[in-house]
Amino acid sequence: MVNTAQSNLQLMRKLFVISLAMFGFGFALIPFYQKICEVTGVNRLLKQDEVANTQVDTARFVTIEFDSNLRSALPWTFRPLQTSARIHPGELTTVMYEIRNNSTRAITGQAIPSYGPQFADRFFKKIDCFCFTQQTLQPGESRQMPVVFVIESGLPQNINTITLSYSFFEVEGTAKKAG
């Protein structure tokens, strides 16, 4: 019986050490993942871009189409105030989006951009964007939010139209912070 108690105690110690090691490994993965994303350029959607060349190409026009979507049954209204803009590559452009919380509770959301064609994100440089931070709207609150961007002049000549689409997702677990 003493051997059984000692065996159980040793087993408990091993389980405790394994649990502690698993917790430490999981905790260490967060900064490791962030560093990998930083080095590879993955997950850079929510940071301000650097613009290398600000020379305006007045000989060329590119049409930018603006789109908006809501996910997770988010009870908001979200739309661009203009559906498209015809701009010169290198030209600093500002467009506005409007958002409204149609619910009776404060809600926090996060916008994620996407581009069409997909590789256009390499040439679409956002200087200021509501997508860089989470947006908390009180019940019935509405606001207009800018997107300031430049299309770099290195955009391939065969690309004449780029679609910028934002999808807003509700950020779960923020109800206490928001209200």
Sequence and secondary structure as in RCSB ss.txt:
>XXXX:A:sequence
MVNTAQSNLQLMRKLFVISLAMFGFGFALIPFYQKICEVTGVNRLLKQDEVANTQVDTARFVTIEFDSNLRSALP
WTFRPLQTSARIHPGELTTVMYEIRNNSTRAITGQAIPSYGPQFADRFFKKIDCFCFTQQTLQPGESRQMPVVFV
IESGLPQNINTITLSYSFFEVEGTAKKAG
>XXXX:A:secstr
 HHHHHHHHHHHHHHHHHHHHHHHHHHHHHHHHHHHHHHHTTT TTS    S     TT  EEEEEEEEE TT  
EEEEESSSEEEE TT  EEEEEEEEE SSS EEEEEEEEEESGGGGGTEEEEEEGGGS EEE TT EEEEEEEEE
E TTS TT  EEEEEEEEEE TT HHHH 
